[in-house]
Amino acid sequence: FLNGITQSPIFRVLGLELNHNRDVDHIHGNGINTLVIEQIWPGLHSGILSGGSNGVIMIYDLENNSKKPQYTCKAICTVVGIYIKFSIETVQWYPHDTGLFVSSSFDKTMKVWDTETLKPAEEFQFDGNVYCHHMSHIARKHIGTKDPKVQLCDLKSGWRIHILQGDTDSRNRVWDVKRASGSLFTLDQHNGDKSKASSEAVNTPHNGRVNGLLLLTTGTDDRMRLWNSATGENTLVNYGNESRKGLKFTISRGCSPEFVFVPCGSSVAVYGLHSGDLITMLRGHYNNEDCCEFHPDYQELYSGGKDCNVLAWVPVLRQPDTEDIKYIFNMKHIGGAQAVINPAFEDAWSSGED
């Protein structure tokens, strides 16, 4: 029984500690804005893709090729400022082929890169800074974003279409990119309480999702909120945190319930996703921590910050005490927001489309 507890994903996440035996090559000369992990050789190695504030993109091999207890994750590829001279805000592996990755930057472009040649295979030009982009893991048409428009970009044809028109009214909107006939609905922070809505104008731009039923956002009001994505209602989970604009948080996968990891000053705050409880603070950076990424295969966490370091946090297994067991069982009884699927979310994608 105890062995099952110690091997459970929840207990592994609760045991995360800074690994002093695992270094990541110190290559970035400026702050690290974004990290993403993917298997770059299927069934073999996982790699980190990172983007820095000086326009440098790195790819690291996470595998311990030396088989020694103490090792360094080596940088295997570097993209320097010859192609990008401004801050990299978001990087992402292409979902169907890690031979490609995508970056968006303050040079007003979103670039599609060939992983082998490390040269741009496609480039999308915009009128302003590109703060973030996201690619669907289902479809081959993808979204690049900038305020106040959300622009749909087709990586196959190189076309971009201005179809999702936002505004500056401090709201989160949910769109159907296939229909492009206006937003489906707006996320309702006050759940219909107009008196509160009129007295508070809150910016809550979305910055990540949990699953089909829930949406987790951060905003320029320094708050994080969990939404019912079928109804747009605020679940009113109180994380009690002060988030910063542009930070890249991450969510565990494979735990029940899940955890959310949020950069907080020079630390990473770990919250219960559904409860909002602050579980622990992971401290190791010497300056502001700006991004983190969860590795679901091993329940590990990687973080990057303005100190130019990528840190590895790994589970340190120990025998659980009574309080640990009680906490895990309590966590398992905390349910997430359940939602009836809104007809607006019925799948509109055709398997015959590119």
C-alpha positions in Angstrom: 0.0 0.0 0.0 2.7 2.5 1.0 4.7 1.5 -2.1 1.7 2.4 -4.2 1.4 5.8 -2.5 5.1 6.7 -3.0 4.9 5.7 -6.7 1.7 7.7 -7.3 2.1 10.8 -9.6 0.6 13.0 -6.8 3.2 11.9 -4.3 6.0 12.4 -6.9 4.8 15.9 -7.5 4.6 16.7 -3.8 8.2 15.5 -3.5 9.7 17.8 -6.1 13.1 19.3 -5.1 15.9 21.1 -7.0 18.2 18.5 -8.4 21.8 19.6 -7.7 23.2 16.7 -9.7 21.5 17.7 -13.0 22.7 20.9 -14.7 21.4 22.4 -17.9 24.1 24.1 -20.1 24.3 27.8 -19.2 24.1 29.2 -22.7 21.5 32.0 -22.5 23.2 35.4 -21.8 19.9 37.0 -21.0 16.6 36.0 -19.3 14.7 32.9 -20.4 11.1 33.7 -21.4 9.7 30.4 -22.5 10.3 26.6 -22.3 8.6 23.6 -23.9 9.4 19.9 -23.6 8.8 17.3 -26.4 10.2 13.9 -27.5 12.5 15.0 -30.3 13.4 11.4 -31.1 10.3 9.2 -30.7 10.6 6.7 -28.0 14.1 7.8 -27.2 15.1 11.3 -26.1 13.2 14.3 -24.8 14.3 17.8 -25.5 13.7 21.3 -24.2 13.1 24.2 -26.6 13.8 27.5 -24.9 13.6 31.2 -26.0 15.4 34.1 -24.5 14.9 37.8 -24.2 18.0 38.5 -26.4 16.5 36.5 -29.4 18.4 33.3 -28.8 16.6 29.9 -29.2 18.2 26.8 -27.7 17.4 23.0 -27.9 18.7 20.8 -25.0 18.9 17.1 -24.9 17.5 16.0 -21.5 18.8 12.4 -21.5 21.6 11.3 -19.3 24.0 10.0 -21.9 26.9 9.6 -19.5 24.8 7.3 -17.2 26.5 9.0 -14.2 24.6 10.4 -11.2 25.9 13.9 -11.9 25.5 15.1 -15.5 24.7 18.1 -17.7 21.9 18.4 -20.2 23.8 19.5 -23.2 22.7 22.2 -25.7 22.6 20.5 -29.1 21.3 23.4 -31.2 21.4 27.2 -31.1 19.7 29.9 -33.1 21.4 33.2 -32.5 20.4 36.8 -33.3 21.2 36.6 -37.1 17.5 35.8 -37.7 15.9 37.3 -34.5 17.2 40.4 -32.8 14.4 40.9 -30.3 12.9 39.1 -27.3 11.4 35.6 -28.0 8.0 35.4 -26.3 6.8 31.9 -27.1 8.3 28.8 -28.7 6.4 25.6 -29.5 7.2 22.3 -31.2 5.1 21.6 -34.3 2.5 19.0 -33.0 2.8 16.6 -36.0 6.6 16.7 -36.6 9.4 17.8 -34.3 11.4 18.5 -37.4 9.7 21.9 -37.1 9.2 24.4 -34.3 7.6 27.9 -34.2 8.7 31.1 -32.4 6.9 34.4 -31.9 8.9 37.5 -31.1 9.0 41.3 -30.5 10.5 41.6 -34.0 6.8 41.5 -35.1 7.1 38.0 -36.7 6.1 34.4 -36.1 8.7 32.1 -37.7 8.5 28.4 -38.6 11.9 26.8 -38.2 13.5 23.7 -39.8 15.0 21.9 -36.8 17.7 20.3 -39.0 19.0 23.5 -40.8 18.0 25.9 -38.0 16.8 28.3 -40.6 13.3 29.8 -41.1 11.1 27.7 -43.4 8.2 30.2 -43.2 7.7 33.7 -41.7 4.6 35.6 -40.9 4.9 39.4 -40.6 2.6 41.4 -38.3 2.0 45.1 -37.6 3.0 44.9 -33.9 4.8 42.8 -31.3 3.6 39.2 -31.2 3.1 38.4 -27.5 2.1 34.7 -27.9 1.0 32.1 -30.3 -0.6 28.6 -29.9 -0.9 25.7 -32.3 -3.7 23.2 -32.1 -2.7 19.6 -31.4 -5.7 18.4 -33.5 -5.8 20.6 -36.6 -3.2 21.8 -38.9 -4.4 25.3 -38.9 -2.9 27.3 -36.1 -3.4 30.6 -34.2 -1.0 33.5 -33.8 -2.1 36.2 -31.5 -1.5 39.9 -30.9 -3.5 42.6 -29.3 -6.3 43.4 -30.2 -6.6 40.9 -33.0 -6.3 37.1 -33.0 -5.0 36.1 -36.4 -5.5 32.6 -37.9 -2.4 31.4 -39.6 -2.2 28.4 -42.0 1.3 27.0 -41.8 0.8 24.9 -45.0 -0.2 27.8 -47.3 1.6 30.6 -45.5 -1.7 32.6 -45.4 -2.9 34.6 -42.5 -6.5 35.9 -42.1 -7.7 38.6 -39.7 -10.9 37.0 -38.6 -11.1 37.2 -34.8 -11.5 40.8 -33.9 -11.0 41.6 -30.2 -11.2 44.9 -28.4 -9.8 46.6 -25.4 -12.8 46.0 -23.0 -10.7 43.8 -20.7 -12.6 40.6 -21.5 -11.8 37.0 -22.4 -13.7 35.7 -25.4 -14.2 32.2 -26.6 -14.2 31.8 -30.4 -15.0 29.1 -33.0 -12.2 29.6 -35.6 -14.1 27.6 -38.2 -17.2 29.8 -38.1 -15.5 33.2 -37.6 -18.9 34.8 -37.1 -18.2 36.5 -33.7 -17.2 35.1 -30.4 -19.3 32.3 -28.8 -19.4 34.0 -25.4 -17.3 36.0 -23.0 -15.8 34.6 -19.8 -17.9 36.0 -17.0 -15.7 37.0 -14.0 -18.7 38.0 -11.8 -21.1 35.2 -12.9 -23.9 37.6 -13.8 -23.4 40.1 -10.9 -23.6 43.3 -12.9 -23.0 45.5 -9.8 -19.5 44.0 -9.5 -18.9 44.0 -13.3 -19.6 47.8 -13.4 -17.3 48.6 -10.6 -14.3 46.5 -11.7 -12.7 46.4 -15.1 -10.3 43.5 -15.1 -7.9 42.3 -17.7 -7.7 38.6 -18.0 -6.0 37.5 -21.2 -5.8 33.7 -21.5 -2.5 32.0 -21.1 -3.2 28.3 -20.9 -5.8 25.6 -20.8 -6.5 22.6 -18.5 -8.8 20.4 -20.5 -12.1 20.5 -22.5 -14.0 21.5 -19.3 -11.8 24.0 -17.7 -9.7 27.0 -18.7 -7.0 28.6 -16.6 -6.0 32.2 -17.2 -3.6 34.9 -15.9 -4.1 38.6 -16.5 -2.8 42.1 -16.1 -4.8 42.4 -12.9 -2.2 40.1 -11.3 -4.7 37.3 -10.8 -5.2 33.7 -11.9 -8.7 32.3 -12.5 -10.2 29.0 -13.3 -13.2 29.0 -15.7 -16.0 26.6 -16.7 -15.2 26.6 -20.5 -18.7 25.4 -21.4 -20.6 28.2 -19.7 -17.9 30.9 -19.3 -18.5 31.1 -15.5 -15.8 31.8 -13.0 -15.4 28.8 -10.7 -14.2 31.2 -8.0 -11.2 29.2 -7.0 -9.0 31.5 -5.0 -5.3 31.0 -5.7 -4.4 34.0 -3.6 -1.5 34.8 -5.8 -0.2 37.8 -7.7 0.7 36.6 -11.2 2.7 38.7 -13.6 1.9 39.6 -17.2 3.6 37.4 -19.7 4.6 34.6 -17.3 4.4 31.0 -18.6 2.7 28.7 -16.1 2.2 25.0 -16.6 -0.1 22.2 -15.3 0.7 18.7 -14.2 -0.6 15.8 -16.3 -1.4 12.3 -15.0 -2.3 13.4 -11.5 -5.7 13.3 -10.0 -6.4 16.0 -9.2 -3.9 18.2 -11.0 -1.5 20.8 -9.8 -0.6 24.2 -11.4 3.0 25.6 -11.3 3.2 29.4 -11.4 6.3 31.6 -11.5 6.2 33.8 -8.4 9.1 36.2 -7.9 12.3 34.0 -7.8 10.3 30.9 -6.9 7.7 28.5 -8.4 4.4 28.4 -6.6 2.6 25.0 -6.6 -1.2 25.2 -6.2 -3.9 22.6 -6.1 -5.7 23.2 -9.3 -9.3 22.7 -8.0 -8.7 23.8 -4.4 -6.5 26.9 -5.0 -4.4 25.8 -2.0 -0.7 26.8 -2.0 1.0 23.5 -1.7 4.7 24.6 -1.6 7.2 27.1 -3.0 10.1 25.8 -5.1 13.1 28.1 -4.5 16.3 28.0 -6.5 16.5 31.0 -8.9 18.5 34.1 -8.1 16.2 36.4 -10.0 12.6 36.5 -11.3 11.4 33.1 -12.6 9.4 33.6 -15.8 8.5 30.2 -17.2 8.2 26.6 -16.3 7.3 23.3 -18.0 6.1 20.0 -16.6 7.5 16.7 -17.9 4.6 14.2 -17.6 6.7 11.1 -18.3 8.7 11.5 -15.1 6.7 14.1 -13.1 9.6 16.5 -13.3 9.6 20.3 -13.7 12.0 22.6 -15.5 12.0 26.4 -14.9 13.8 29.4 -16.5 14.3 32.9 -15.4 16.1 36.2 -15.6 19.1 34.7 -14.0 19.7 32.9 -17.3 19.4 29.4 -15.7 17.3 26.4 -16.5 16.7 24.5 -13.3 15.6 20.8 -13.0 13.1 19.8 -10.2 12.8 16.1 -9.7 10.8 13.9 -7.3 12.7 12.9 -4.1 11.0 9.8 -2.9 10.6 9.1 0.8 8.2 7.1 3.0 5.0 9.0 3.5 3.9 9.8 7.0 0.3 10.0 8.3 -0.2 13.6 7.2 1.0 12.8 3.7 -1.5 10.0 3.3 -4.3 12.1 4.7 -3.5 14.9 2.4 -3.4 12.7 -0.7 -6.8 11.1 0.1 -8.3 14.6 0.7 -6.9 15.8 -2.6 -8.5 12.8 -4.4 -11.9 13.8 -3.0 -11.7 17.4 -4.4 -13.6 17.4 -7.6 -13.1 19.8 -10.5 -15.7 21.9 -12.2 -18.0 19.6 -14.2 -19.6 20.9 -17.3 -22.3 19.8 -19.7 -20.9 20.1 -23.2 -22.2 23.2 -24.8 -23.5 22.5 -28.4 -21.2 25.4 -29.5 -18.2 23.1 -28.8 -19.3 20.2 -31.0 -16.5 19.2 -33.3 -16.5 21.2 -36.5 -13.3 19.8 -37.9 -13.4 17.5 -40.8 -10.9 14.6 -41.0 -10.5 15.3 -44.7 -9.2 18.8 -44.2 -5.6 19.8 -43.9 
